[in-house]
Amino acid sequence: MEYEVVIGLEVHIQLQTKTKLFCSCPAEFGEKPNTNICPVCLGFPGVLPVLNDNAVKLALKAALALNCQIQNVSTFARKHYFYPDLPKGYQITQYERPLAVNGFLEIKNKKIRIRRLHLEEDAGKLIHTPNFTLIDFNRCGIPLIEVVTEPDLSNAEETVEFLSELRSILRYLNVSSGDMEKGHLRCEPNISLKVNGVWGKRREIKNLNSLKSVRDALNYEFITQKKILEAGRKIEQETLLWDEMEKVTKPMRSKEEAEDYRYFPEPDLPPLVIKEEEVWEMKKGLPELPAEKRKRFVANYHLSEKEAEILVREREMADYFEEVIVAGKDSSPPFFRLAASWLINEVARVINERNITVNQFEISPQDLAQLLILLREGRITQRVAKDVFFRMVRERKKAQEIIKEEGLEKAEDLSQLELVVKEVLRENPDVVASYKRGKETVLMFLLGQVMKKTRGRFPPEKIREKILENIR
Ligand SMILES: [Zn+2]
């Protein structure tokens, strides 16, 4: 049998606003439970919701970046269901006429269509303890957008790629932090198998809070559905939960599953009208997005696709790179590639290890550029450059200072090198003997000894030359 995997996504994204969607309560994360609440977000009788303009702006930005058509008029609805985290008994969302429709997001030359993008409010949060359940309503009314894709994704890898690209765009626009651990980006994929071209029933997976669990859950579900079909059974439409501990999907308790939402038009909110000019203005103001930036980095800086991808993933990193280039005053491809490789290898390693952003990194782009210029001009060796780099991080000094203080400029005096080489050969007669017996790999040991004694100030190829001259 021919199996084809078909995956569609619903993604909930928390908008980065100061206040909630329909009231002035702070939209902050991590406050004491039930402190950021008011009669509006708790749905007391007689209160009126007022739409947060900024949330609308952020949603529009996201919609434009995802190539959606903005609907000039969209409307709000009440989605009813009964669950303890929903004090109103309904959630305000957009239903029949969403804010935006028919978009797409391109990943590695494949277009994933976006069916709709709409505004809605978040529900509260249940905290289960062994003996009882607590409710935190702080999240009630937090502004979200929901992005719904067409079932255009064909495997777990593509899905993860789509989500990473989406997250990167949202961060570029300051629309959302996209932080999955904090629940700022929540993904519910549905997956079905097409067998010999015939569509199967879809199963939806709830509660995925990391890219890893998206990947694991989809791969697991693919195998499970295949097994069901191969055993001659039928796949039922179902909502599943991903069990992170056991690495399996499990059916949701039917109590938690509410398919029969009764949607009613929201009587307290007028239709949302978006003016054409407003959309144009916003479109003009959008920054360069990751896909465009990647193309430009490859074209202008002669980087590989992979290098461009790593540098562009976070806007701050891309900006830092370009600042190094400007400060380096060297517009030759070798300098571009040198800067890229230092960012990807050295800088990225330090900031990942310490879990900071490049904005918090001690070395400014200008200071890093100075170090790279010294390296590029051949005034220090690669080895010295790396040592100096780590001392710049630790001691917050500039490259020139460290090099001057320590006398680390690349040495030109080959007679001095010769003396050190002779000394090392004298000190290691056994090694020299084994080299002469044909064990050429010991050369690396001798080279290392010379480098240590000269503190990396001579280029390795010169040292190698000198050793070979003197060892005979
Ligand atoms: Zn409130």
Residues whose N, C-alpha, C, O or C-beta is under 5 A from the ligand:
A	BS01	ZN	C23 S24 C25 N36 I37 C38 V40 C41
